[in-house]
Amino acid sequence: MTGILWLDLFVTVTIVGGALGLLARAVTGLARRLRRLSHFLDDWNGEEARPGVPFRPGFAERVALIEAELKPNHGSSLRDAINRVEQGVRRVEDGLASHLQQHREALLPVERLRGGAGAGETAEGTPPPE
């Protein structure tokens, strides 16, 4: 090296310290990623109940529960609830359409008596043919 003991010692300590710092940072980053992978695998596989932690089903069990909600089962699934809402909306739409049709039919004789929608127009709102 340089032949100066304190300078050689300083350079050696700096190099070893820097290498240890980089190694520590790499190990910390690897440990963080392994911990995240461990959490993912725990979520994927599920966890058994233990003191203070309830049972958590795994991915396959959760997907099966979701699929069960998407199929009709005569009343208690999400699909059945959506079907009931759709039927209710359809009834309201049909009732509204019927109600509006009744009003239109009731207004037709009045429009005929007035002679159309406006001066020089037919009941449909178009000019009369020449």
MIDOSE-1310 file (N, C-alpha, C; in nm, 2 decimals, decimal comma, always signed):
residues 130
mtgi	+0,08/-0,12/+0,00/+0,00/+0,00/+0,00/+0,09/+0,12/+0,00; +0,05/+0,22/+0,08/+0,13/+0,35/+0,08/+0,25/+0,35/+0,17; +0,25/+0,26/+0,27/+0,36/+0,26/+0,36/+0,34/+0,34/+0,48; +0,23/+0,42/+0,48/+0,19/+0,50/+0,60/+0,09/+0,43/+0,67
lwld	+0,12/+0,38/+0,79/+0,04/+0,29/+0,87/-0,10/+0,35/+0,89; -0,12/+0,47/+0,94/-0,25/+0,52/+0,97/-0,33/+0,54/+0,85; -0,27/+0,58/+0,73/-0,34/+0,59/+0,61/-0,39/+0,46/+0,55; -0,30/+0,36/+0,56/-0,34/+0,23/+0,51/-0,45/+0,17/+0,60
lfvt	-0,44/+0,19/+0,73/-0,55/+0,15/+0,82/-0,68/+0,22/+0,79; -0,68/+0,35/+0,77/-0,80/+0,43/+0,73/-0,86/+0,38/+0,60; -0,78/+0,35/+0,50/-0,83/+0,31/+0,37/-0,89/+0,17/+0,39; -0,83/+0,08/+0,46/-0,88/-0,06/+0,48/-1,01/-0,05/+0,56
vtiv	-1,02/+0,03/+0,67/-1,14/+0,04/+0,75/-1,25/+0,09/+0,66; -1,22/+0,19/+0,58/-1,32/+0,25/+0,49/-1,38/+0,15/+0,39; -1,29/+0,08/+0,33/-1,33/-0,02/+0,23/-1,41/-0,13/+0,30; -1,36/-0,18/+0,41/-1,44/-0,29/+0,48/-1,57/-0,24/+0,53
ggal	-1,57/-0,11/+0,58/-1,70/-0,06/+0,63/-1,80/-0,03/+0,52; -1,75/+0,02/+0,41/-1,84/+0,04/+0,29/-1,90/-0,09/+0,24; -1,81/-0,20/+0,23/-1,86/-0,33/+0,19/-1,96/-0,39/+0,29; -1,94/-0,37/+0,42/-2,03/-0,42/+0,52/-2,16/-0,34/+0,51
glla	-2,15/-0,21/+0,48/-2,28/-0,13/+0,47/-2,36/-0,17/+0,35; -2,29/-0,20/+0,23/-2,36/-0,24/+0,11/-2,42/-0,38/+0,14; -2,35/-0,47/+0,20/-2,39/-0,60/+0,23/-2,52/-0,60/+0,33; -2,51/-0,51/+0,43/-2,62/-0,49/+0,52/-2,75/-0,44/+0,45
ravt	-2,72/-0,35/+0,36/-2,84/-0,29/+0,28/-2,90/-0,40/+0,19; -2,81/-0,48/+0,13/-2,86/-0,59/+0,04/-2,94/-0,69/+0,12; -2,89/-0,73/+0,24/-2,95/-0,83/+0,32/-3,09/-0,77/+0,37; -3,09/-0,64/+0,41/-3,22/-0,58/+0,45/-3,32/-0,58/+0,34
glar	-3,28/-0,54/+0,22/-3,37/-0,55/+0,11/-3,42/-0,69/+0,08; -3,33/-0,78/+0,08/-3,37/-0,92/+0,06/-3,47/-0,97/+0,16; -3,44/-0,94/+0,29/-3,53/-0,98/+0,40/-3,67/-0,91/+0,38; -3,67/-0,79/+0,34/-3,80/-0,72/+0,32/-3,88/-0,79/+0,21
rlrr	-3,81/-0,83/+0,10/-3,88/-0,90/-0,01/-3,93/-1,04/+0,03; -3,84/-1,11/+0,11/-3,88/-1,24/+0,16/-4,00/-1,23/+0,25; -4,01/-1,13/+0,33/-4,12/-1,11/+0,42/-4,25/-1,08/+0,34; -4,24/-1,00/+0,24/-4,35/-0,97/+0,15/-4,40/-1,10/+0,08
lshf	-4,30/-1,18/+0,04/-4,34/-1,31/-0,03/-4,40/-1,40/+0,07; -4,35/-1,40/+0,19/-4,42/-1,48/+0,30/-4,56/-1,44/+0,33; -4,58/-1,31/+0,33/-4,72/-1,26/+0,35/-4,81/-1,30/+0,23; -4,76/-1,29/+0,11/-4,84/-1,33/+0,00/-4,87/-1,47/+0,00
lddw	-4,78/-1,56/+0,04/-4,80/-1,70/+0,04/-4,90/-1,73/+0,16; -4,89/-1,66/+0,27/-4,99/-1,68/+0,38/-5,13/-1,65/+0,33; -5,14/-1,54/+0,25/-5,27/-1,50/+0,20/-5,32/-1,60/+0,10; -5,23/-1,65/+0,02/-5,27/-1,74/-0,09/-5,32/-1,88/-0,03
ngee	-5,24/-1,92/+0,07/-5,27/-2,05/+0,13/-5,37/-2,05/+0,24; -5,39/-1,93/+0,30/-5,48/-1,91/+0,41/-5,40/-1,94/+0,54; -5,47/-1,90/+0,65/-5,40/-1,92/+0,78/-5,50/-1,99/+0,88; -5,45/-2,08/+0,96/-5,53/-2,14/+1,06/-5,55/-2,04/+1,17
arpg	-5,65/-2,06/+1,25/-5,68/-1,97/+1,36/-5,57/-2,00/+1,47; -5,53/-1,89/+1,53/-5,44/-1,90/+1,65/-5,48/-1,79/+1,75; -5,42/-1,80/+1,86/-5,47/-1,70/+1,96/-5,45/-1,55/+1,91; -5,56/-1,48/+1,91/-5,56/-1,34/+1,87/-5,58/-1,32/+1,72
vpfr	-5,57/-1,43/+1,64/-5,59/-1,42/+1,49/-5,69/-1,52/+1,45; -5,80/-1,47/+1,38/-5,90/-1,56/+1,33/-5,85/-1,64/+1,21; -5,93/-1,74/+1,18/-5,90/-1,82/+1,06/-5,92/-1,73/+0,93; -5,83/-1,75/+0,84/-5,84/-1,68/+0,71/-5,84/-1,78/+0,60
pgfa	-5,94/-1,79/+0,52/-5,94/-1,89/+0,41/-5,84/-1,85/+0,30; -5,79/-1,95/+0,23/-5,70/-1,93/+0,12/-5,76/-1,88/-0,01; -5,68/-1,86/-0,11/-5,73/-1,80/-0,23/-5,84/-1,89/-0,30; -5,81/-2,01/-0,31/-5,91/-2,10/-0,37/-6,05/-2,10/-0,30
erva	-6,04/-2,10/-0,17/-6,17/-2,10/-0,09/-6,24/-1,97/-0,11; -6,17/-1,86/-0,12/-6,23/-1,73/-0,14/-6,29/-1,72/-0,28; -6,22/-1,77/-0,38/-6,28/-1,77/-0,51/-6,40/-1,85/-0,52; -6,40/-1,97/-0,45/-6,52/-2,05/-0,45/-6,64/-1,98/-0,39
liea	-6,62/-1,91/-0,28/-6,73/-1,83/-0,22/-6,78/-1,72/-0,31; -6,69/-1,66/-0,39/-6,74/-1,55/-0,48/-6,82/-1,62/-0,59; -6,77/-1,73/-0,65/-6,84/-1,80/-0,75/-6,98/-1,84/-0,71; -6,99/-1,88/-0,58/-7,12/-1,93/-0,53/-7,22/-1,81/-0,53
elkp	-7,17/-1,69/-0,50/-7,26/-1,57/-0,50/-7,30/-1,53/-0,64; -7,23/-1,57/-0,74/-7,26/-1,53/-0,88/-7,36/-1,63/-0,95; -7,40/-1,73/-0,88/-7,50/-1,83/-0,93/-7,63/-1,82/-0,85; -7,74/-1,83/-0,92/-7,87/-1,82/-0,85/-7,89/-1,94/-0,76
nhgs	-7,94/-1,92/-0,64/-7,97/-2,04/-0,56/-8,10/-2,02/-0,49; -8,20/-1,96/-0,56/-8,34/-1,95/-0,51/-8,35/-1,85/-0,39; -8,27/-1,74/-0,40/-8,30/-1,64/-0,31/-8,19/-1,57/-0,23; -8,09/-1,64/-0,19/-7,99/-1,58/-0,10/-7,86/-1,54/-0,16
slrd	-7,84/-1,56/-0,29/-7,71/-1,52/-0,35/-7,72/-1,38/-0,41; -7,61/-1,32/-0,43/-7,60/-1,19/-0,49/-7,67/-1,19/-0,63; -7,65/-1,29/-0,71/-7,72/-1,30/-0,84/-7,87/-1,29/-0,82; -7,92/-1,36/-0,72/-8,07/-1,35/-0,70/-8,11/-1,21/-0,66
ainr	-8,03/-1,14/-0,58/-8,06/-1,01/-0,54/-8,06/-0,92/-0,67; -7,96/-0,93/-0,75/-7,96/-0,85/-0,87/-8,08/-0,88/-0,96; -8,12/-1,01/-0,97/-8,23/-1,04/-1,05/-8,36/-0,98/-1,00; -8,37/-0,97/-0,86/-8,49/-0,91/-0,80/-8,49/-0,76/-0,83
veqg	-8,38/-0,70/-0,82/-8,37/-0,55/-0,85/-8,40/-0,53/-0,99; -8,35/-0,61/-1,08/-8,38/-0,59/-1,23/-8,53/-0,61/-1,25; -8,60/-0,71/-1,19/-8,74/-0,72/-1,21/-8,82/-0,61/-1,16; -8,77/-0,55/-1,04/-8,84/-0,44/-0,98/-8,83/-0,31/-1,07
vrrv	-8,71/-0,29/-1,13/-8,69/-0,18/-1,22/-8,77/-0,20/-1,34; -8,78/-0,32/-1,39/-8,86/-0,34/-1,51/-9,01/-0,31/-1,49; -9,06/-0,35/-1,37/-9,20/-0,32/-1,33/-9,22/-0,17/-1,32; -9,13/-0,10/-1,26/-9,14/+0,05/-1,25/-9,14/+0,11/-1,39
edgl	-9,05/+0,06/-1,48/-9,04/+0,12/-1,62/-9,17/+0,09/-1,69; -9,22/-0,03/-1,68/-9,35/-0,07/-1,75/-9,46/+0,01/-1,70; -9,47/+0,03/-1,56/-9,58/+0,11/-1,51/-9,57/+0,26/-1,55; -9,45/+0,31/-1,56/-9,43/+0,45/-1,60/-9,47/+0,46/-1,75
ashl	-9,43/+0,37/-1,83/-9,46/+0,37/-1,97/-9,61/+0,36/-1,99; -9,68/+0,28/-1,91/-9,83/+0,27/-1,92/-9,89/+0,40/-1,88; -9,84/+0,46/-1,77/-9,90/+0,58/-1,72/-9,88/+0,69/-1,82; -9,76/+0,70/-1,88/-9,74/+0,81/-1,99/-9,83/+0,78/-2,11
qqhr	-9,85/+0,66/-2,14/-9,94/+0,63/-2,26/-10,08/+0,67/-2,23; -10,12/+0,65/-2,11/-10,26/+0,69/-2,07/-10,27/+0,85/-2,08; -10,17/+0,92/-2,04/-10,17/+1,06/-2,05/-10,17/+1,11/-2,20; -10,09/+1,04/-2,28/-10,09/+1,07/-2,42/-10,23/+1,05/-2,49
eall	-10,29/+0,94/-2,45/-10,42/+0,91/-2,51/-10,53/+1,01/-2,46; -10,51/+1,05/-2,34/-10,61/+1,15/-2,28/-10,59/+1,29/-2,35; -10,47/+1,32/-2,39/-10,44/+1,45/-2,46/-10,47/+1,45/-2,60; -10,48/+1,34/-2,67/-10,51/+1,33/-2,82/-10,64/+1,41/-2,85
pver	-10,75/+1,38/-2,79/-10,87/+1,46/-2,82/-10,86/+1,61/-2,80; -10,78/+1,65/-2,70/-10,76/+1,80/-2,68/-10,68/+1,85/-2,79; -10,58/+1,78/-2,84/-10,49/+1,83/-2,95/-10,57/+1,84/-3,08; -10,66/+1,75/-3,10/-10,74/+1,75/-3,22/-10,84/+1,87/-3,22
lrgg	-10,89/+1,90/-3,10/-10,98/+2,02/-3,08/-10,91/+2,15/-3,11; -10,79/+2,16/-3,06/-10,71/+2,28/-3,08/-10,67/+2,30/-3,23; -10,66/+2,19/-3,30/-10,62/+2,20/-3,44/-10,48/+2,18/-3,46; -10,41/+2,11/-3,37/-10,27/+2,08/-3,39/-10,18/+2,15/-3,29
agag	-10,05/+2,13/-3,30/-9,96/+2,18/-3,20/-9,94/+2,33/-3,21; -9,95/+2,38/-3,33/-9,93/+2,53/-3,35/-9,99/+2,57/-3,48; -9,98/+2,70/-3,51/-10,04/+2,75/-3,63/-9,97/+2,70/-3,75; -10,04/+2,64/-3,84/-9,98/+2,58/-3,96/-9,90/+2,45/-3,94
etae	-9,92/+2,38/-3,83/-9,85/+2,26/-3,81/-9,96/+2,15/-3,78; -9,92/+2,02/-3,81/-10,01/+1,91/-3,78/-9,98/+1,87/-3,63; -10,05/+1,77/-3,58/-10,04/+1,73/-3,44/-9,90/+1,67/-3,42; -9,83/+1,62/-3,52/-9,70/+1,56/-3,51/-9,59/+1,67/-3,51
gtpp	-9,62/+1,79/-3,54/-9,52/+1,90/-3,53/-9,46/+1,93/-3,67; -9,52/+1,87/-3,78/-9,46/+1,90/-3,91/-9,56/+1,99/-3,99; -9,50/+2,06/-4,08/-9,59/+2,15/-4,16/-9,69/+2,07/-4,24; -9,81/+2,12/-4,27/-9,91/+2,04/-4,35/-9,86/+2,03/-4,50
pe	-9,90/+1,92/-4,56/-9,86/+1,91/-4,70/-9,92/+2,01/-4,79; -9,86/+2,05/-4,90/-9,91/+2,16/-4,98/-9,99/+2,10/-5,10
